[in-house]
Amino acid sequence: MIMIAKFAVLCCLFLTQAWANEAPAFRYSRPALAQDNGQQSLLAVPLDSAVYANTAADFRDLRLIDQNGVETPYLLQKIASRKTVSKRVASTSKTIDLQKFGDEDEGFVVTVQLDKNAANADGLSLVTNQHDFEYALQIHGSNDGQNWQLLVERAQIYDYSRYMTVGNRDVELPANSYRQFKIVVAKASQTRVAELLELTRTVRGGEELQRQETTQQFKEPLHVERIELWHNASETVADTDQQFDYPAGFKIKLDAEQKATIIDVDTLRQPLNGLKLQIMTPNFSRQAEVQIPLTQGLETQMRTIGSGTLEALHYQDINREQTTISFPEQRQSRYRIVIRDQDNPELHINTVAGTGLGYQLLFLPQTGLSYQIQYGAEAAEAPHYDTAPIQELLRRGYQSNRAGLGPEAEATIGEQHFNVAKLLNSSWFLGLVITLMVVVLAWSLFRVGKRVANLSDSTERE
């Protein structure tokens, strides 16, 4: 009997090790639906409630497979709302001419030409290290360097650092397609007062008879480091994480002992960071908290993950409501809301919904291949993918194309592997092993007892 028990234990250990080395079985699969136009693209596949309901909390069992069964790297990211911004981008140019003019060469003209492949200029910036100045610029445009069109009559550039950190060295141009620009500075110097003061005093007999103060003035020319041409480029960028509303089932009961309303909420394990209630009672203010079940051994306790005040005030021109309880992101199947009613009447609760983030996976598909996602493998480990190329494209502002998910297909019984590891870790199997060991121990004690009895009988006969 003891040998049989040892053999059973050894078989269990062998099976556990064998199944630990096997690839995990994915229970569900769904095709990624996207139009293949034969061009390179960055695809984004948003996840939905069906995926949330059957994947691990950290998505470690989520895989992307091509039609040949090859695992494809992807980047999992939160879905963010997007906004369009305008930014200045340099239009490559070079200075081709500089001429002075006017009395005492007080003015100068700089001619700048865009490079052949540079974008049309929407403006220019005068780069200088000088401070405390104010100049007026006149700007002309041309395509051949012979015929010039006035674009800006008088553009002010200035720096008032002496008084405040205020300045402007940029000039916006009207819409144009010119490739050369002539920047005219009619008066390219300004009179400055020297910071040193010459003081002359006439003193006789210790008495000051005369004082004379002399200041010097000098002309400081405008020194231009370079002139930069630029154009405006529109870009769609991520703004803030987008919030989604997720439906939920719920049951309400009153706890007279705690003077509280208990709401048990069932979800599909979506990524939630709050629960939102629709309450029909017009005026109220109640403390509330959100709890989740926490199992430790054979005991399950409720742990509070968020709390807040539910309130509403509707009176004349006052319409205020706050009926959402926030908490750190969770992917639970069950939540509990506890509303502390005290001695107040219960609230009339119409609906309960979850609110939270959404996730999508980004990947670079190969043309001519179809893809599907797989998930629902309890024994899967978190993958480690090379996502640097995808992140580089996002940093450079490349936009993703949205793909969809087809219907969910569940693997048939023949396709699913028998999960021996789960069997060995189950409570009923543990109970079976304990029962077997008890039987073995009882049998051993019985055999020992029988031997002792036989030995006693032999001794009495002697």
C-alpha positions as CSV (number, residue, x, y, z in Angstrom):
1,M,0.0,0.0,0.0
2,I,2.8,2.4,0.9
3,M,4.5,1.6,-2.5
4,I,1.3,2.4,-4.3
5,A,1.1,5.8,-2.6
6,K,4.7,6.6,-3.4
7,F,4.1,5.6,-7.0
8,A,1.0,7.9,-7.2
9,V,2.9,10.9,-5.8
10,L,5.9,10.3,-8.2
11,C,3.4,10.2,-11.1
12,C,1.9,13.5,-10.1
13,L,5.3,15.2,-9.8
14,F,6.3,13.8,-13.2
15,L,3.1,15.0,-14.9
16,T,3.4,18.4,-13.3
17,Q,6.9,18.9,-14.7
18,A,5.9,17.6,-18.1
19,W,3.0,20.0,-18.4
20,A,5.0,22.9,-17.1
21,N,7.3,22.5,-20.1
22,E,4.5,22.5,-22.6
23,A,3.3,25.6,-24.4
24,P,0.1,27.0,-22.8
25,A,-3.2,26.4,-24.6
26,F,-5.1,29.5,-25.6
27,R,-8.9,29.0,-25.2
28,Y,-10.1,31.9,-27.4
29,S,-9.1,33.5,-30.7
30,R,-10.3,36.4,-32.8
31,P,-9.2,37.7,-36.2
32,A,-7.9,41.2,-36.5
33,L,-9.9,42.9,-39.3
34,A,-8.0,45.5,-41.3
35,Q,-7.7,46.3,-45.0
36,D,-4.4,45.3,-46.6
37,N,-3.6,48.0,-49.2
38,G,-0.1,46.6,-49.8
39,Q,1.6,49.6,-48.0
40,Q,3.4,49.8,-44.7
41,S,1.1,50.7,-41.8
42,L,0.9,50.9,-38.1
43,L,-2.2,49.0,-36.9
44,A,-4.1,49.6,-33.6
45,V,-6.5,46.9,-32.4
46,P,-8.7,48.1,-29.5
47,L,-9.7,45.5,-27.0
48,D,-13.3,45.0,-25.9
49,S,-15.2,43.5,-23.1
50,A,-15.0,39.9,-24.5
51,V,-11.2,40.1,-24.3
52,Y,-11.2,41.7,-20.9
53,A,-13.5,39.0,-19.6
54,N,-11.2,36.2,-20.5
55,T,-7.6,37.5,-20.2
56,A,-5.4,37.7,-17.2
57,A,-5.3,40.9,-15.1
58,D,-2.0,41.9,-16.6
59,F,-2.7,40.7,-20.1
60,R,0.2,38.2,-19.9
61,D,-1.9,35.7,-21.9
62,L,-2.5,38.0,-24.9
63,R,-0.8,37.0,-28.1
64,L,-0.8,38.2,-31.7
65,I,-0.3,35.4,-34.3
66,D,0.0,35.6,-38.1
67,Q,-1.6,33.2,-40.5
68,N,1.5,31.0,-40.3
69,G,1.3,30.7,-36.6
70,V,4.3,33.0,-36.0
71,E,4.0,35.2,-32.8
72,T,4.1,38.9,-33.7
73,P,5.5,41.6,-31.3
74,Y,3.0,44.3,-30.2
75,L,2.9,47.3,-27.9
76,L,0.0,47.4,-25.4
77,Q,-1.0,51.0,-24.6
78,K,-3.9,52.9,-23.1
79,I,-6.3,54.5,-25.6
80,A,-5.9,58.3,-25.5
81,S,-8.0,61.1,-26.9
82,R,-6.2,63.0,-29.6
83,K,-5.9,66.7,-30.5
84,T,-4.4,68.6,-33.4
85,V,-1.6,71.0,-32.7
86,S,0.4,73.3,-34.9
87,K,4.2,73.5,-34.5
88,R,6.9,75.3,-36.3
89,V,9.2,73.2,-38.4
90,A,12.4,74.7,-40.0
91,S,12.4,75.2,-43.7
92,T,16.0,74.7,-44.8
93,S,17.5,77.9,-46.3
94,K,20.7,79.8,-46.8
95,T,21.8,83.5,-47.0
96,I,22.8,84.4,-50.5
97,D,23.3,88.2,-50.3
98,L,24.0,91.0,-47.8
99,Q,24.0,94.7,-48.9
100,K,24.3,98.0,-47.0
101,F,22.5,101.2,-48.0
102,G,21.5,104.7,-46.8
103,D,23.5,107.5,-45.3
104,E,26.6,106.2,-43.4
105,D,25.4,102.7,-44.3
106,E,22.8,102.7,-41.6
107,G,20.6,100.1,-43.3
108,F,21.1,96.7,-44.8
109,V,19.3,94.1,-46.9
110,V,19.6,90.3,-46.4
111,T,18.5,87.9,-49.1
112,V,17.6,84.4,-48.0
113,Q,16.8,81.5,-50.4
114,L,14.9,78.3,-49.5
115,D,16.5,75.0,-50.5
116,K,15.1,73.1,-53.4
117,N,13.0,70.6,-51.4
118,A,12.2,72.9,-48.5
119,A,8.6,73.6,-47.6
120,N,7.1,77.1,-48.3
121,A,7.8,79.6,-45.6
122,D,5.1,80.7,-43.2
123,G,7.4,83.0,-41.3
124,L,11.0,83.8,-40.3
125,S,12.9,84.4,-37.1
126,L,15.8,86.8,-36.6
127,V,18.4,85.2,-34.4
128,T,20.5,87.6,-32.4
129,N,22.2,87.6,-29.0
130,Q,21.6,91.3,-28.4
131,H,19.1,92.7,-25.8
132,D,17.2,95.9,-25.3
133,F,16.4,96.9,-28.9
134,E,13.5,97.7,-31.2
135,Y,13.7,97.5,-35.0
136,A,11.3,97.5,-37.9
137,L,11.6,95.0,-40.8
138,Q,10.3,95.1,-44.3
139,I,10.0,91.8,-46.1
140,H,9.7,91.1,-49.9
141,G,9.3,87.8,-51.7
142,S,10.4,86.6,-55.2
143,N,10.8,83.5,-57.2
144,D,13.5,84.7,-59.7
145,G,15.4,87.2,-57.6
146,Q,14.4,90.0,-60.0
147,N,10.7,90.7,-59.4
148,W,9.9,91.3,-55.8
149,Q,6.5,91.5,-54.0
150,L,6.0,93.3,-50.7
151,L,4.8,90.8,-48.1
152,V,5.2,92.7,-44.8
153,E,5.4,96.5,-44.7
154,R,6.5,97.0,-41.1
155,A,7.2,94.1,-38.8
156,Q,8.4,94.9,-35.3
157,I,11.1,92.9,-33.5
158,Y,12.1,93.9,-30.0
159,D,13.6,93.0,-26.7
160,Y,12.7,94.8,-23.5
161,S,14.9,92.8,-21.1
162,R,15.8,96.0,-19.2
163,Y,12.3,96.2,-18.0
164,M,10.9,92.7,-18.2
165,T,11.6,89.4,-19.9
166,V,9.6,90.3,-23.0
167,G,10.7,90.0,-26.6
168,N,9.8,89.0,-30.1
169,R,12.1,88.0,-32.9
170,D,9.5,86.2,-35.1
171,V,7.7,87.5,-38.2
172,E,4.7,85.7,-39.7
173,L,4.3,85.9,-43.4
174,P,1.1,85.8,-45.5
175,A,0.4,82.6,-47.5
176,N,2.9,82.5,-50.3
177,S,4.9,80.2,-52.6
178,Y,8.1,82.4,-52.9
179,R,11.5,80.8,-52.8
180,Q,13.5,83.9,-52.0
181,F,13.0,86.6,-49.3
182,K,14.5,90.0,-48.9
183,I,14.6,91.3,-45.4
184,V,15.2,95.1,-45.2
185,V,16.3,96.8,-42.0
186,A,16.2,100.6,-42.9
187,K,17.8,101.7,-39.7
188,A,20.1,99.0,-38.4
189,S,21.6,100.8,-35.4
190,Q,20.2,102.6,-32.4
191,T,21.6,105.3,-30.1
192,R,22.6,103.9,-26.7
193,V,23.6,105.9,-23.6
194,A,26.8,104.7,-22.0
195,E,26.5,103.2,-18.6
196,L,29.4,105.3,-17.3
197,L,28.8,108.9,-16.1
198,E,31.5,111.5,-16.1
199,L,31.2,113.9,-13.1
200,T,33.2,117.2,-12.9
201,R,33.1,119.3,-9.6
202,T,34.5,122.8,-8.9
203,V,35.4,123.2,-5.2
204,R,36.8,126.3,-3.5
205,G,37.6,126.5,0.2
206,G,35.9,123.2,0.8
207,E,32.7,124.5,-0.8
208,E,31.3,123.0,-4.0
209,L,30.8,125.8,-6.5
210,Q,29.9,123.9,-9.6
211,R,29.0,120.3,-10.7
212,Q,28.9,119.1,-14.3
213,E,27.6,115.6,-15.4
214,T,28.5,114.3,-18.8
215,T,27.1,111.2,-20.5
216,Q,28.3,109.7,-23.7
217,Q,26.1,108.4,-26.5
218,F,27.1,105.8,-29.0
219,K,25.5,103.9,-31.9
220,E,25.1,100.1,-31.5
221,P,24.5,98.3,-34.8
222,L,22.1,95.3,-35.0
223,H,24.1,92.1,-35.2
224,V,22.3,89.2,-36.8
225,E,23.6,85.7,-36.2
226,R,21.3,84.2,-38.8
227,I,17.8,84.3,-40.2
228,E,15.7,81.1,-40.0
229,L,12.7,80.4,-42.2
230,W,10.0,78.1,-40.9
231,H,6.6,76.6,-41.8
232,N,3.6,75.5,-39.7
233,A,2.9,71.8,-39.6
234,S,-0.3,70.3,-38.1
235,E,0.1,67.2,-36.0
236,T,-2.4,65.0,-34.2
237,V,-1.0,64.0,-30.8
238,A,-2.1,62.0,-27.8
239,D,-3.9,64.3,-25.2
240,T,-5.3,62.5,-22.2
241,D,-6.3,58.9,-21.4
242,Q,-9.8,58.4,-22.8
243,Q,-12.5,57.3,-20.4
244,F,-15.1,54.7,-21.3
245,D,-18.4,53.8,-19.7
246,Y,-18.9,50.0,-19.2
247,P,-22.3,48.5,-18.4
248,A,-22.6,46.5,-15.2
249,G,-25.2,44.3,-13.5
250,F,-26.1,45.0,-9.9
251,K,-28.2,43.9,-6.9
252,I,-29.3,46.1,-4.0
253,K,-30.0,45.1,-0.5
254,L,-30.4,46.9,2.8
255,D,-28.3,46.2,5.9
256,A,-30.3,47.3,8.9
257,E,-27.5,46.5,11.3
258,Q,-24.9,48.6,9.5
259,K,-27.6,51.2,8.5
260,A,-26.2,50.9,5.0
261,T,-27.2,50.2,1.4
262,I,-25.2,47.3,-0.1
263,I,-24.8,47.1,-3.9
264,D,-23.1,44.1,-5.4
265,V,-21.8,44.9,-8.9
266,D,-20.9,42.4,-11.6
267,T,-18.7,43.3,-14.5
268,L,-16.8,41.7,-17.3
269,R,-13.4,42.5,-15.7
270,Q,-13.0,45.7,-17.7
271,P,-10.2,48.1,-16.6
272,L,-12.2,50.3,-14.2
273,N,-11.1,53.2,-12.1
274,G,-14.6,54.2,-10.9
275,L,-18.2,53.3,-10.4
276,K,-20.9,55.7,-11.5
277,L,-24.4,55.7,-10.0
278,Q,-27.6,57.2,-11.4
279,I,-29.5,58.3,-8.4
280,M,-33.0,59.6,-8.7
281,T,-33.2,61.1,-5.2
282,P,-33.0,64.9,-5.7
283,N,-31.1,66.1,-2.6
284,F,-28.7,64.0,-0.5
285,S,-25.1,63.6,0.8
286,R,-23.8,60.1,1.8
287,Q,-20.5,58.6,2.5
288,A,-19.7,55.6,0.3
289,E,-16.9,53.2,-0.4
290,V,-16.1,50.5,-3.0
291,Q,-14.8,47.1,-1.9
292,I,-13.5,44.0,-3.7
293,P,-13.3,40.4,-2.4
294,L,-9.9,39.3,-1.2
295,T,-9.4,35.5,-0.7
296,Q,-6.8,34.3,1.8
297,G,-6.8,30.6,2.1
298,L,-10.3,29.4,2.6
299,E,-11.6,32.8,3.9
300,T,-12.8,35.7,1.7
301,Q,-12.9,39.2,3.1
302,M,-13.9,42.5,1.6
303,R,-11.1,45.1,1.1
304,T,-11.9,48.8,0.6
305,I,-10.2,50.3,-2.5
306,G,-11.9,53.7,-2.8
307,S,-14.2,56.0,-0.9
308,G,-15.9,59.3,-1.4
309,T,-19.1,61.4,-0.9
310,L,-22.1,60.9,-3.1
311,E,-24.1,64.1,-3.2
312,A,-26.7,66.0,-5.1
313,L,-28.3,69.4,-4.6
314,H,-31.1,70.6,-6.9
315,Y,-32.7,73.9,-5.7
316,Q,-33.8,76.8,-7.8
317,D,-30.6,77.7,-9.8
318,I,-28.4,75.2,-8.1
319,N,-27.8,71.9,-9.9
320,R,-24.9,69.9,-8.5
321,E,-24.3,66.2,-8.6
322,Q,-21.3,64.0,-7.8
323,T,-22.2,60.3,-8.0
324,T,-18.9,58.6,-9.0
325,I,-16.6,56.8,-6.6
326,S,-13.0,56.6,-7.9
327,F,-10.3,54.1,-7.1
328,P,-7.0,52.8,-8.5
329,E,-7.5,50.8,-11.7
330,Q,-8.8,47.3,-11.2
331,R,-9.9,44.4,-13.3
332,Q,-12.3,42.6,-11.0
333,S,-15.4,40.6,-11.8
334,R,-17.2,41.7,-8.6
335,Y,-17.3,44.9,-6.7
336,R,-19.4,46.0,-3.7
337,I,-20.6,49.6,-3.0
338,V,-21.5,50.4,0.6
339,I,-23.5,53.6,1.1
340,R,-23.7,54.8,4.7
341,D,-27.3,55.8,5.1
342,Q,-27.3,56.3,8.9
343,D,-30.8,57.2,9.8
344,N,-31.7,58.6,6.4
345,P,-34.1,57.0,3.9
346,E,-32.5,54.8,1.2
347,L,-31.5,56.4,-2.1
348,H,-33.4,55.5,-5.3
349,I,-30.7,54.1,-7.5
350,N,-31.6,53.6,-11.1
351,T,-28.4,52.3,-12.8
352,V,-24.8,51.5,-11.9
353,A,-22.0,51.6,-14.5
354,G,-18.3,51.2,-14.5
355,T,-16.0,53.9,-15.8
356,G,-12.4,53.4,-16.8
357,L,-9.7,53.2,-19.4
358,G,-9.4,51.3,-22.7
359,Y,-6.5,49.4,-24.1
360,Q,-5.2,48.7,-27.6
361,L,-2.4,46.8,-29.1
362,L,-0.2,48.3,-31.8
363,F,1.9,46.3,-34.3
364,L,3.6,46.5,-37.6
365,P,1.9,44.0,-40.0
366,Q,3.6,42.5,-42.9
367,T,1.8,42.9,-46.2
368,G,-0.1,39.9,-47.4
369,L,-0.5,38.4,-44.0
370,S,-3.6,38.1,-41.8
371,Y,-3.5,38.2,-38.0
372,Q,-5.5,37.0,-35.1
373,I,-5.3,37.5,-31.3
374,Q,-5.3,34.6,-28.9
375,Y,-6.0,34.7,-25.2
376,G,-7.3,32.7,-22.3
377,A,-4.3,30.6,-21.2
378,E,-4.0,30.4,-17.4
379,A,-0.5,29.0,-17.6
380,A,0.9,31.7,-19.9
381,E,3.8,33.9,-18.9
382,A,4.2,37.6,-19.8
383,P,5.9,38.0,-23.2
384,H,8.9,40.2,-23.7
385,Y,8.8,41.9,-27.1
386,D,11.0,44.4,-28.9
387,T,8.8,47.4,-29.1
388,A,11.4,50.1,-29.8
389,P,10.5,50.5,-33.5
390,I,6.8,51.1,-32.6
391,Q,7.7,53.6,-29.9
392,E,10.0,55.4,-32.3
393,L,7.2,55.8,-34.8
394,L,4.9,57.2,-32.1
395,R,7.6,59.7,-31.0
396,R,7.9,60.9,-34.6
397,G,4.1,61.5,-34.8
398,Y,3.1,58.6,-37.1
399,Q,-0.6,57.8,-36.9
400,S,-2.0,54.3,-36.5
401,N,-4.8,52.9,-38.5
402,R,-7.7,51.4,-36.6
403,A,-8.4,47.7,-37.0
404,G,-11.3,45.7,-35.6
405,L,-11.8,42.3,-34.0
406,G,-13.9,39.6,-35.6
407,P,-16.2,37.1,-33.7
408,E,-14.7,35.2,-30.8
409,A,-14.0,31.5,-31.5
410,E,-13.5,29.1,-28.6
411,A,-11.2,26.2,-29.0
412,T,-12.9,22.8,-29.1
413,I,-12.4,20.1,-26.5
414,G,-10.0,18.3,-28.8
415,E,-8.0,21.4,-29.3
416,Q,-7.7,22.2,-25.6
417,H,-5.0,20.5,-23.6
418,F,-5.9,18.8,-20.4
419,N,-4.6,21.1,-17.7
420,V,-2.9,18.6,-15.4
421,A,-1.3,21.5,-13.4
422,K,-4.7,22.9,-12.7
423,L,-5.9,19.5,-11.7
424,L,-3.0,19.0,-9.3
425,N,-3.6,22.4,-7.7
426,S,-7.4,21.9,-7.3
427,S,-8.9,21.6,-3.8
428,W,-10.7,18.3,-4.6
429,F,-7.5,16.7,-5.8
430,L,-5.7,17.9,-2.7
431,G,-8.5,16.4,-0.7
432,L,-8.2,13.1,-2.6
433,V,-4.4,13.0,-1.9
434,I,-5.0,13.7,1.8
435,T,-7.7,11.0,2.0
436,L,-5.3,8.6,0.3
437,M,-2.6,9.4,2.8
438,V,-5.0,9.0,5.7
439,V,-6.0,5.6,4.3
440,V,-2.4,4.6,3.9
441,L,-1.6,5.8,7.4
442,A,-4.6,3.9,8.9
443,W,-3.6,0.8,7.0
444,S,0.0,1.2,8.3
445,L,-1.2,1.6,11.9
446,F,-3.5,-1.4,11.4
447,R,-0.7,-3.5,10.2
448,V,1.6,-2.4,13.1
449,G,-1.2,-3.0,15.6
450,K,-1.8,-6.5,14.2
451,R,1.9,-7.3,14.4
452,V,2.0,-6.1,18.0
453,A,-1.0,-8.3,18.8
454,N,0.6,-11.3,17.2
455,L,3.8,-10.7,19.1
456,S,1.9,-10.5,22.4
457,D,0.1,-13.8,21.7
458,S,3.4,-15.5,20.9
459,T,4.8,-14.2,24.2
460,E,1.9,-15.5,26.2
461,R,2.1,-19.0,24.7
462,E,5.7,-19.2,25.7
